């Protein structure tokens, strides 16, 4: 069973520091995150036999806090989508207490929804990206999967913080130590009417059930509007493809990773290595990025302008409500291979806004239920409102537990 979940199990599998705030807590790590001495192939032939030379900053901080790093899960190529990813199984099967994985278009939150646990994507720039193997630098970040919001808080207290190795970091970091006192600040929650219109009958029923529960906790539910919601997907896809094409330029077979077995010269070696290094799905994504870089650059510039507008509109929306609520999934996570890039994006239409805008979002299980399926529920907050979101999630857990005790 472990071999189906873990691509690598640490034979030592012990805490790096005696004691510490995370002592006794076990972690599964996606192989897109560098752990010194561990295979870090990120599910790609381009990184065949690559072993991390040093810890990612987040990993180093977990070690210092006494966390136990159990092993690396299996992953989709370079963390693109969820096909083949097993982080959710590591949590669902109780093999670890928590898991760390990339969230580029919502993979971390979708995996958490599939596992029936909490998944937290922080505000962009508060957790160092140093040591990550990814595709889309401006929209990806670490996501923490755990059974309880309190566990996520304990992790965020450790891994959030300035890192001089990451120039994209914010100069402001939320205070996760004051999380208890900030919880009641979330009183109004917005429902985006453009999102509701995209839901089918089953998902709409699950979402309405979740809204009813939120309202019963005393939250004020308001309808809000994001007229350009439909643009999040094309903006992410165009910018993401261009960034991916640029990011993957370093996989040339010269310094590390796969190198073709047959070539007559360096130029042929480079071309063949690149052709052999990536699967068809990632290769298609890179081709799209190259097209927008070299053949239709104006479309990329337009996507960047639209992204700025979407960020401004989302930030303006957050001035009227404390958080926005939306489902995590539109349907069950597909286990079968997807045939094209569009199929990948089709699985994450409701999680993309947090990545495009860099806002924090927490996936909450057990609320949006219908006909045996949990669509998950996301709370997306204003930039740097991370602590408030996690406290709100904790309060919802307490409310549900008390309701069960009282037979409600």
Helices and strands as residue ranges (DSSP letters): H 2-5, E 6-9, E 26-30, G 45-47, H 57-64, E 68-73, G 77-79, H 87-92, E 98-103, H 107-115, E 118-121, E 141-146, H 149-159, G 176-178, H 179-182, G 183-185, E 188-192, H 193-196, H 201-216, E 220-224, H 231-247, G 248-250, H 266-277, H 280-294, H 297-317, E 323-327, H 341-346, H 352-357, E 361-364, E 369-370, E 373-374, E 377-381, H 386-405
